[in-house]
Amino acid sequence: MLASPLIEFIAREHPAFVHVPLGLVAALPLAILISFLTKHARPLTGTAFFIAAVGWASSVASLVSGLLWGRQVNLIPVTGYFPVVASEKQVLQKMLQLHITASLVGFVIGGLCTWLLWRAWRREDSPGFAERRHAGRRFWERGAGVPALVVALLWLGSWGFSGKLGGIMVFGNEETNKAAADADRAKRNDAEADLPIRALDYASLEPAGAAPERSKAHGDRWRRIWVTASGIDDYQAGKPMKPGAYAVMATFTDEKGKPGTEPGPLYMKETKADGSTAFLFYWARVPENLRKEVGGQDSVYWRSPDPKLITCLGCHEKDATPAK
Ligand code: HEC
């Protein structure tokens, strides 16, 4: 989806970029401490302020590259900002939610810390304050001040936590490795992992109508519906289908009010063994002008519990077949 090599580079270098702000924020508490233990409070407070300001500003590159990377590897929806967790097995998505939350909390705290340091640095110049000798000041007023130190430690804490999760996501730990192995095994046992074989074989099912009809609900295309023998009677009667039964809808473009010849996406709705409904959306070749409908992709294969199918659920609530 991201064609530009520059964007690709920015996304992939996220694990490198993050070390600039992290390193600076790790050094910050030390810089603040030194500023109130010596007599050179003003230049040292200024130093602490610059460390914080550069750390805070450079973190913007980390936030942006992290978002791009998350979208590129499909952990964040292509047009979204936060991963969606659709099942308990999505360990990486859950970890990424925490990672993003901690980095954003750190960003807010960092803004506050930078502002506190800037204030302390300006204050060193103010008349009255500068006249009081260093040793005469209360401890928390010296240099950058104790409040800035506390906030800097909170800042380091939240980014440190975020960084730890980031490291786990890149290098893996027991939980993520197990999740990856499970996903691998599930994929090997799943004949339709790469191609919706049953949906593509729709012509072997029972046609639910004699001729194509237009469907406003599915992109205003022409459609025909095909249902398994085990489900066709229930389907015709408007009843929920039995477990194992499924319906496939094949679509075509519209040409001047008549069914066209260009195939559109395939839709499938299945009643699973446990009675729940699963959806499938397969569009082998998305024409260039319609790619914006599917997040810019040129080929789409989505299956439940993919969060991109949430729109299907909106109309196809629970097991009820929608009114025609
Ligand atoms: C705007 C509401 C709406 C949305 C969104 C929607 N559908 Fe439908 N769907 C319908 C209606 C209404 C029908 C009945 C037939 C028709 O009007 O085309 C239907 C019919 C179907 C059928 C034929 C079997 C049946 O139950 O009649 C399938 C399969 C299907 N939809 C799959 C999907 C999938 C997969 C998605 C998501 C990618 C989806 N639909 C999104 C409203 C919707």
Residues whose N, C-alpha, C, O or C-beta is under 5 A from the ligand:
A	BS01	HEC	S215 A217 I225 A247 V248 M249 Y267 M268 K269 F279 L280 F281 L309 T311 C312 C315 T321 P322 A323 K324
